[in-house]
């Protein structure tokens, strides 16, 4: 009979095929796949399930001493006989002990003798225990030993013993497994894992318990670093282990996150691809190192092979074969456009770290001295070298920085390097400094500008005092960069420059105090004193400074004369209150402000924008990344509004433990204090503590008001007002409403007016007031607030259906179960039926949710049926329905979707 072949098998396919062997007759199977494809994992899973079913599983890996496999097999048989504890097996135990002695001394006899003895033992034990032999890495076993094991597998099969061996893929040559394949009943050929399958397996590798979900940011970083090897479980597992050992993984909000995202993920030194590179010739290895270093900034081209060869110290005739060797080995690949890149980016990062800074400097310096190098190439490598006075090199850098086809970040890097090389007394120095300030602000490089001014420019300015006008502009731009990146505690670093400029003291004091009105006046006076009132660059820096300063967002009008001369068309007070500088500056400096792409400020803006857009899973992931980075930050401490929004999302989703964990990271007495109280109020309401929620929430409000907290007061009052109304607590409702309406008079921002109109109108039964509040909510772009406002309007409207259904759709999409429950109650009272959502493929019923959770925890159908006390057929039917409705193709994909929260709140398992 022809052998059964399970080709292109994923984890589920392999597990199913091997599981069938546990209940069938004796058999011989071989699992094949490339290194790291999951062959050992498949054996381990089979062993675990086999032992649960009562089988005796004897794993005998080739290990570091493949020649001792027979001895290890005999030892395991002796241990099995001892464990069975049968008197009739005493003589068999003696025979096995004698066989072990012969094998250990090397006098075991010929292959047929040893095989006969082992088959006799297995045939004797088979009626008493189901036996499974597992030979991992059969390829490594010496041919004579492999011949014996093949005879054992064939002879024991007749007695009911199952033998499973693993080996490299079918294209591997010269393998001892060839004879085993000739007698095999079946083979499993493993394919690379899909992204979903790898993601589903990640929790088992990232934490000891193996139950903590992986944050999407970690998954993306691994996929980017490993490239095609992301589907190779051995590679991912080893890389994750390396990250754990380096302290690069952190658990935040019940998800494993990557800490130190600015650091590279490197391929482990023991990985087969790294070892393969080490076995190549010296020319290929050196060429690979050159491509790794030079490819850090810009991908080299095949046309640059002569230059690469020269950099590697190779003759061109040797470089070509070296490149071919690297391509054949799978280290490099050449794209259709001629780009030469590493197949696995993490291997390039490993080479960069291994060769160190000194080797890199030698490489870059050699290229700058090569006669055939053009000015553009020389400039690229000059920017990578340590500084040393060199006016001619500075001229090359400045010429390239001024080219129209040089992008802004690169031009700024060239100018910083030029400032290092120029004498401060050089007449070009002031112009280069001003160009650096202009380019950095235009590129959105605020954090990098602050660092460059502190480490490069300030030490050089002390050598030659520049004109006061330029010093003033530099000071304002520096303050703007620090304010933008929430780094104002670094103001002391700026003081040496401030000491060079007349009248800088009051400006620094106003900035340190966070008083936007005082800072606006100080900037205007400072510009006049320095004769820089007409300086557009100083004006732009001042605008960024004032827009990014913490302070009362409702008083941005005090900065309008400095910012733009006219008030902005959009109310940005709420964004200013929560330190979202990007949102503020995009409005108050239209066309002049460039937001950053990286850094804390960009990260916080992305969190807030995702929350407002209703992309709550994305907001949570981004918040985890910010929190995961926190241990890696150098001082100063930044605000924690991202943690507050994450806590609110968890509270709305009825996950109080996760919300409480986020809140534990937040000290109450901060600028986010009112928002913290807002979330705590939601948690108390969800716990049924309605009276306490209103009373404690009011106390928190009073404490925040007395401390001068502004951000989020209207959100807290709105939640308290709704809670008091639902509890029919008229005195409390009147008290809160009076405070909310007073706040709207004192601080008539769009957010405060919206809360006053919606909830004040709800309490008074004023439909038109609520309608006006709905319009303001829509204008805010906050999906959750729109849903709350629609629910309030639907509660009062004589035609509530469209409003309540809109709120229901939004809240269901957000999975905001806490607020959704009150809307569903309104729908029931108004006898409004919610139409089925055909697009909702994952609206699971409680049984389906429980089954999905059990699948994610690794349970079999039989175990799930036992846990739920239902038939196994019912579990199978429900799983078929789950696969169809969720779009998952396997149990691993279903588990990944569950662990990532794509199927809703996890059930208790």
Residue pairs with C-beta under 8 A, 6 or more apart in sequence:
3 184
3 185
3 186
3 187
4 185
4 186
4 187
5 186
5 187
5 189
6 13
6 14
6 17
6 186
6 187
6 188
6 189
7 189
8 189
8 191
9 17
9 188
9 189
9 190
9 191
10 190
10 191
10 193
10 194
10 197
10 890
10 892
11 38
11 41
11 42
11 193
11 197
11 201
11 890
11 892
12 890
12 891
12 892
13 188
14 31
14 38
14 42
14 188
14 190
15 42
15 45
15 46
15 49
17 29
17 186
17 188
18 29
18 31
18 42
18 45
18 46
18 164
18 188
19 46
19 49
21 27
21 29
21 46
21 132
21 162
21 164
22 46
22 49
22 50
22 53
22 55
22 130
22 132
22 162
23 53
24 162
25 160
26 156
26 157
26 158
26 159
26 160
26 161
26 162
27 157
27 162
27 163
27 185
27 186
28 153
28 154
28 157
28 162
28 163
28 164
28 165
28 180
28 183
28 184
28 185
29 162
29 163
29 164
29 165
29 184
29 185
29 186
29 187
29 188
30 138
30 164
30 165
30 166
30 167
30 177
30 180
30 181
30 184
30 186
30 187
30 188
31 39
31 42
31 43
31 164
31 165
31 166
31 167
31 187
31 188
31 190
32 39
32 166
32 167
32 168
32 169
32 170
32 187
32 188
32 189
32 190
33 39
33 166
33 168
33 169
33 189
33 190
33 191
34 168
34 169
34 190
34 232
35 168
35 232
35 234
35 272
36 229
36 232
36 233
36 234
36 235
36 237
36 238
36 271
36 272
37 190
37 191
37 192
37 232
37 233
37 234
38 190
38 193
38 233
38 234
39 136
39 166
39 167
39 190
40 61
40 136
40 166
40 234
41 233
42 166
42 188
42 190
43 59
43 134
43 136
43 164
43 166
46 57
46 132
46 134
46 164
47 57
47 59
47 132
47 134
49 860
50 57
50 130
50 132
51 57
53 130
54 129
54 130
55 129
55 130
55 131
55 132
56 80
56 125
56 129
56 130
56 131
56 132
57 132
57 134
58 73
58 76
58 77
58 80
58 131
58 132
58 133
58 134
59 134
59 136
60 69
60 72
60 73
60 76
60 133
60 134
60 135
60 136
61 134
61 135
61 136
61 137
62 69
62 135
62 136
62 137
62 138
62 139
62 140
62 141
63 72
63 137
66 137
66 140
66 141
66 142
66 145
67 142
67 145
69 135
69 141
69 145
69 149
70 103
70 108
70 114
70 118
70 145
70 148
70 149
71 100
71 103
71 104
73 118
73 133
73 149
73 152
74 96
74 99
74 100
74 103
74 118
75 100
77 96
77 118
77 121
77 122
77 125
78 93
78 96
78 97
78 100
80 125
80 129
80 131
81 89
81 92
81 93
81 96
81 121
81 125
82 93
84 125
84 128
84 129
86 128
89 124
89 125
89 128
92 121
92 124
92 125
95 117
95 120
95 121
96 121
99 108
99 114
99 117
99 118
99 121
102 108
102 109
103 114
108 114
111 144
111 147
111 148
111 151
112 151
114 148
115 148
115 151
115 152
115 155
116 155
118 148
118 152
118 156
119 151
119 152
119 155
119 156
119 159
122 131
122 152
122 155
122 156
122 159
122 161
123 155
123 156
123 158
123 159
125 131
126 156
126 159
126 160
126 161
130 160
130 162
131 156
131 160
131 161
131 162
132 161
132 162
132 163
132 164
133 152
133 153
133 156
133 161
133 162
133 163
133 164
134 163
134 164
134 165
135 141
135 149
135 163
135 164
135 165
135 166
136 165
136 166
137 166
137 167
138 146
138 149
138 165
138 166
138 167
138 175
138 176
138 177
138 180
139 167
139 168
139 172
139 175
139 176
139 177
141 149
141 176
142 176
143 176
145 176
146 176
146 177
146 179
146 180
147 176
147 179
149 165
149 180
150 179
150 180
150 183
152 163
153 161
153 163
153 165
153 180
153 183
154 183
156 163
157 163
157 185
165 177
165 180
167 175
167 177
168 175
169 189
170 189
181 187
192 228
192 231
192 232
193 201
193 231
193 232
193 233
194 231
194 893
195 219
195 223
195 230
195 231
196 888
196 892
196 893
196 896
196 897
197 231
197 890
197 892
197 893
197 896
198 230
198 231
198 233
198 236
199 214
199 219
199 896
199 899
199 900
200 856
200 892
200 893
200 895
200 896
200 899
201 233
201 236
201 892
202 214
202 218
202 219
202 222
202 236
202 240
202 256
203 210
203 211
203 212
203 213
203 214
203 256
203 899
204 210
205 236
205 237
205 240
205 241
206 212
206 214
206 218
206 240
206 244
206 249
206 256
207 251
207 256
211 857
212 251
212 254
212 255
212 256
213 254
213 255
213 256
213 899
213 900
213 901
214 255
214 256
214 899
214 900
215 252
215 255
215 256
215 257
215 258
215 621
215 624
215 625
215 628
216 621
216 900
217 257
217 258
217 261
217 621
217 622
217 624
217 625
218 249
218 256
218 257
218 258
221 258
221 261
221 265
222 230
222 236
222 239
222 240
222 265
223 230
224 345
225 239
225 264
225 265
225 344
225 345
225 346
225 349
226 232
226 235
226 236
226 239
226 265
226 267
226 344
226 345
226 346
227 343
227 344
227 345
227 346
228 343
228 344
229 235
229 236
229 273
229 344
230 236
235 267
235 271
238 268
238 270
238 271
239 265
239 267
239 268
239 346
240 249
241 268
242 266
242 268
243 249
243 258
243 265
247 259
248 258
248 259
248 260
248 263
249 256
249 257
249 258
249 259
250 256
250 257
250 258
250 259
250 628
250 631
251 257
252 624
252 627
252 628
253 620
253 623
253 624
253 627
253 646
253 650
253 658
253 661
253 662
254 658
254 661
255 621
255 624
257 624
257 625
257 627
257 628
258 265
258 625
258 628
259 628
259 629
259 631
259 632
260 629
260 632
261 625
261 628
261 629
262 632
264 346
264 349
264 352
264 353
265 346
265 349
266 346
266 349
266 350
266 353
267 273
267 274
267 344
267 346
267 347
267 349
267 350
268 274
269 350
271 347
273 330
273 331
273 344
273 347
274 347
274 350
276 329
276 330
276 331
277 284
277 285
277 288
277 326
277 329
277 331
277 347
278 285
280 288
280 325
280 326
280 329
280 331
281 322
281 325
283 312
283 314
283 318
283 319
283 321
283 322
283 325
284 322
284 323
284 325
284 326
284 329
284 331
286 312
286 313
286 314
286 322
287 308
287 309
287 312
287 314
287 319
287 322
287 323
287 326
288 326
288 331
288 332
288 351
289 312
289 351
289 355
289 359
290 308
290 311
290 312
290 363
291 300
291 308
291 332
291 340
291 342
291 348
292 342
292 347
292 348
292 349
292 351
292 352
292 355
293 351
293 352
293 355
293 359
293 360
293 363
294 300
294 308
294 311
294 363
295 340
295 341
295 342
295 348
296 348
296 352
297 380
297 384
298 380
299 339
299 340
299 341
300 308
300 339
300 340
301 337
301 338
301 339
301 340
302 334
302 338
302 339
302 340
303 338
304 340
305 316
305 319
305 320
305 323
306 316
306 319
306 372
307 367
307 370
307 372
307 373
307 377
308 319
308 340
309 315
309 316
309 318
309 319
310 366
310 370
310 372
311 363
311 366
311 367
312 319
314 322
323 332
323 340
326 332
327 333
327 334
330 343
331 342
331 343
331 347
332 340
332 341
332 342
332 343
333 340
333 341
333 343
334 340
335 341
342 348
352 360
360 384
361 384
361 385
361 386
364 381
364 382
364 384
364 385
365 381
365 385
367 373
367 377
367 378
367 381
368 378
368 381
368 382
368 385
368 393
373 381
375 396
375 399
375 400
376 400
376 403
378 396
379 396
379 397
379 399
379 400
379 401
379 414
382 393
382 396
382 397
382 414
382 417
383 397
383 413
383 414
383 417
385 417
387 417
387 420
387 421
388 421
389 421
389 422
389 423
390 421
391 421
391 422
391 423
391 426
393 421
394 417
394 418
394 421
394 422
394 428
397 414
397 415
397 417
397 418
397 421
398 414
398 415
398 418
398 428
398 432
400 406
400 411
400 414
401 410
401 411
401 412
401 414
401 415
401 418
401 435
402 411
406 414
408 439
408 442
408 443
408 445
409 443
409 445
411 439
412 436
412 439
412 440
412 443
412 445
412 448
412 449
415 432
415 435
415 436
415 439
416 436
416 452
416 456
418 432
419 429
419 432
419 433
419 436
419 456
419 457
419 460
420 456
420 460
422 428
422 429
422 432
423 429
423 464
424 460
424 461
424 463
424 464
424 466
425 463
425 464
429 460
429 464
429 466
430 466
430 467
430 470
433 457
433 466
433 470
433 474
434 470
434 473
434 537
436 449
436 452
436 457
437 449
437 473
437 474
437 477
437 537
437 541
438 537
440 446
440 448
440 449
440 452
440 477
440 481
441 449
441 477
441 480
441 537
441 540
441 541
441 544
441 594
442 594
443 594
444 594
444 595
444 596
444 597
445 596
446 480
446 481
446 484
446 485
446 544
446 596
446 599
446 601
447 481
447 485
447 487
447 596
447 598
447 599
449 477
449 478
449 481
450 478
450 481
450 482
450 485
450 487
450 490
453 474
453 477
453 478
453 481
453 497
454 490
454 493
457 474
458 493
458 496
458 497
461 471
461 474
461 497
461 500
462 496
465 471
465 500
466 474
466 500
468 500
468 501
468 502
468 530
468 531
469 530
469 531
469 532
469 535
471 497
471 500
471 501
471 530
472 501
472 504
472 526
472 527
472 530
472 532
472 535
472 538
473 532
473 535
473 537
473 538
473 541
474 497
475 494
475 497
475 498
475 501
475 504
475 507
476 507
476 523
476 526
476 538
476 541
476 542
476 545
477 537
477 538
477 541
478 494
478 497
479 491
479 494
479 507
479 508
479 511
479 541
479 545
480 541
480 542
480 543
480 544
480 545
480 548
481 544
482 488
482 490
482 491
482 494
483 511
483 544
483 545
483 548
483 549
483 581
484 544
484 545
484 548
484 581
484 585
484 596
484 601
485 599
485 600
485 601
486 579
486 600
486 601
486 636
486 638
486 639
487 636
488 511
488 512
488 514
488 636
489 635
489 636
489 637
490 636
491 508
491 511
491 512
494 508
495 508
498 504
498 505
498 507
498 508
501 526
501 530
502 529
502 530
503 525
503 526
503 529
503 530
504 526
506 522
506 525
506 526
507 519
507 522
507 523
507 526
509 522
510 518
510 519
510 521
510 522
511 519
511 522
511 545
511 549
514 549
514 550
514 551
515 551
516 546
516 549
516 551
516 552
516 555
516 556
516 558
516 559
517 555
517 558
517 559
519 545
519 546
519 549
519 559
520 546
520 558
520 559
520 561
520 562
523 542
523 545
523 546
523 562
524 561
524 562
527 533
527 535
527 538
527 539
527 542
532 538
539 562
540 589
540 592
542 562
542 563
543 559
543 562
543 563
543 564
543 585
543 588
543 589
543 592
543 593
544 585
544 589
544 593
546 559
546 562
546 563
547 556
547 559
547 563
547 576
547 581
547 584
547 585
547 588
547 589
547 593
548 581
548 584
548 585
548 601
550 579
550 639
550 671
551 576
552 576
552 577
552 710
553 572
553 573
553 574
553 575
553 576
553 577
553 584
553 710
553 711
553 749
554 573
554 710
554 747
554 748
554 749
556 568
556 572
556 573
556 576
556 584
556 588
557 567
559 588
560 566
560 567
560 568
560 588
563 588
563 589
564 588
564 589
568 587
568 588
569 587
570 587
571 749
571 750
571 751
572 583
572 584
572 587
572 588
573 749
573 750
573 751
574 711
574 749
574 750
574 751
574 780
575 583
575 584
575 608
576 584
577 671
577 710
577 711
577 712
578 608
578 639
578 641
578 672
578 675
578 711
578 712
579 604
579 639
579 641
579 671
580 604
580 605
580 608
581 601
581 605
582 595
582 596
582 601
582 602
582 605
583 605
583 608
583 609
585 593
585 595
586 593
586 595
595 602
595 605
596 602
600 626
600 633
600 638
603 622
603 625
603 626
603 642
604 626
604 638
604 639
604 641
604 642
606 622
607 619
607 622
607 623
607 626
607 642
607 645
607 646
608 619
608 641
608 642
608 645
610 616
610 618
610 619
610 622
611 619
611 645
611 649
611 782
611 784
612 780
612 781
612 782
612 783
613 781
613 783
614 783
614 784
614 810
614 813
614 814
616 649
616 814
616 815
617 901
617 902
619 645
619 646
619 649
620 646
620 649
620 650
622 642
623 642
623 643
623 645
623 646
624 646
626 642
627 642
627 643
627 646
627 665
639 670
639 671
639 672
640 665
640 666
640 670
640 672
641 672
641 675
641 711
643 662
643 663
643 665
643 666
644 662
644 666
644 672
644 675
644 676
644 679
646 662
647 659
647 660
647 662
647 663
647 666
647 676
647 679
648 659
648 675
648 678
648 679
648 682
650 656
650 658
650 659
650 662
651 659
651 679
651 682
651 683
651 686
651 818
652 682
652 784
652 814
652 815
652 816
652 817
652 818
652 819
653 815
653 816
653 817
653 818
653 905
654 686
654 817
654 818
654 905
655 905
656 683
656 686
656 687
659 679
659 683
660 683
663 676
663 679
663 680
666 672
666 676
668 676
668 677
668 700
669 707
670 676
671 709
671 710
671 711
672 711
672 712
673 700
673 703
673 704
673 707
673 709
673 712
674 700
674 701
674 704
674 709
674 710
674 711
674 712
674 713
674 715
674 716
675 711
675 712
675 715
675 716
676 700
677 697
677 700
677 701
677 704
677 712
677 716
678 712
678 715
678 716
678 719
680 696
680 697
680 700
681 693
681 696
681 697
681 700
681 716
681 719
681 720
681 723
682 719
682 818
684 690
684 692
684 693
684 696
684 697
685 693
685 719
685 723
685 818
686 818
690 723
690 726
690 727
691 727
691 729
693 720
693 723
694 720
694 723
694 724
694 727
694 729
694 732
695 732
697 716
697 719
697 720
697 723
698 720
698 732
698 735
698 736
700 716
701 713
701 716
701 717
701 720
701 739
704 713
704 716
705 713
710 747
713 743
713 752
714 740
714 743
714 744
714 751
714 752
714 754
714 755
714 756
715 751
715 755
717 736
717 739
717 740
717 743
717 755
717 759
718 740
718 755
718 758
718 759
720 732
720 736
721 733
721 736
721 737
721 740
721 759
721 760
721 762
721 763
722 759
722 762
724 732
724 733
724 736
725 733
725 762
725 763
726 822
733 763
737 759
737 760
737 763
740 752
740 755
740 756
740 759
740 760
741 756
741 760
743 752
743 756
744 752
744 753
744 755
744 756
750 776
750 779
750 780
751 780
753 773
753 776
754 773
754 776
754 777
754 780
754 785
754 789
755 773
756 773
757 769
757 770
757 772
757 773
757 776
758 769
758 770
758 773
758 774
758 777
758 788
758 789
758 792
759 773
759 792
760 766
760 769
761 767
761 768
761 769
761 770
761 772
761 773
761 792
761 796
762 770
762 792
762 795
762 796
765 796
767 793
767 796
767 797
770 789
770 792
770 793
770 796
771 793
773 789
773 792
774 786
774 789
774 790
774 792
774 793
777 785
777 786
777 788
777 789
778 786
778 789
780 786
783 810
783 814
784 810
784 811
784 814
784 816
784 819
786 810
787 806
787 807
787 810
787 811
787 814
787 816
787 819
787 823
788 807
788 819
790 803
790 804
790 806
790 807
790 810
791 803
791 804
791 807
791 819
791 822
791 823
791 826
793 803
794 800
794 801
794 802
794 803
794 804
794 807
794 826
795 804
795 826
797 803
800 826
800 830
800 832
801 830
801 832
804 823
804 826
804 827
804 830
804 832
805 827
805 832
805 834
805 835
807 823
808 820
808 823
808 824
808 827
808 834
809 837
811 819
811 820
811 823
812 820
812 837
812 840
815 904
815 905
817 905
824 834
827 833
827 834
837 843
841 885
841 886
841 887
842 885
842 886
842 897
842 902
842 903
842 904
844 852
844 882
844 885
844 903
844 904
846 907
847 868
847 878
848 878
848 881
848 882
849 903
849 904
849 905
849 907
850 868
850 907
850 908
850 909
851 864
851 868
851 875
851 878
851 879
851 882
852 882
852 894
852 897
852 898
852 903
852 907
853 898
853 906
853 907
853 908
853 909
854 863
854 864
854 867
854 868
854 909
855 864
855 879
855 891
855 894
855 895
855 898
856 894
856 895
856 898
856 899
856 906
856 909
857 909
859 867
861 872
861 875
861 876
861 879
862 872
864 875
865 871
865 872
865 874
865 875
868 875
879 891
879 894
882 888
882 894
883 889
883 894
886 894
886 897
886 903
888 894
888 897
897 903
898 906
